[in-house]
Amino acid sequence: MILDTRPKTMFLYGHLHNAQSLSVDKVIRFDQFGSNLVIELEKITELFSSLGINETKTVVLIGDSMDPSAARIAWTLIFWS
């Protein structure tokens, strides 16, 4: 499974065949101090399940070289598993 972590607009301009879009704004939430917190476990499970991700899948993340979004999404995947 390939997840493209670039913003949706960039994904729509072009992406690898069979890649799915998952931008970082889907896996973070903000509190009153503006912190980038992980979303609730139930929401992570719902999000990843809707993309077809489960413990049997190998997930490959792609993104822009200077954008840390892929790393943040990878961290969220590790947290979830």
Number of C-alpha atoms within 10 A of each C-alpha: 13 16 21 22 26 22 16 13 9 14 18 10 7 8 15 11 7 9 16 17 21 24 19 18 13 13 21 17 14 12 8 5 6 8 10 12 11 18 15 12 12 9 13 19 17 12 15 15 11 10 14 10 16 13 7 6 9 9 14 12 19 19 18 13 8 6 11 13 23 22 15 16 22 14 13 18 16 9 11 13 9
